[in-house]
Amino acid sequence: MLPDVGAAFGDYTYLATEVAFGSLAVALLYRADALRRAATTVAVLYPVAYVWDWYTLTIGVFAIELRTGVDLLGIPIEEHIFMVVVPALVVAFHETLHGEN
């Protein structure tokens, strides 16, 4: 059984996990000297991810329970962070494994 971090962080659970994985992404990107490449990837993917996320939340594909309740442009603030963290983490791992540094 997995530990219930929701009991520890409550409404801030999603935000806390985004901060944790985002910190990992930044550390790996910094180490691989890939912050600029990741920022470019995030900038290109973000609009598509936003529309996709807004749509799926609007039609009820999923609901996010352990969140702050703060919305920005129709979606939870945590989802905006998620749309930055995920591609940044992918680039971070790719550059760490295959980068020239």
Buried (B, 14 or more C-beta within 10 A) or exposed (E): EEEEEBEEBEEBBBBBBBBEBBEBBBEBBEEBEBBEBBBEBBEEBBEEBBEEBBEEBEEEEEEBEBBBEEBEEEBBBBBBBBBBBBBBBBBBBBBBEEBEE
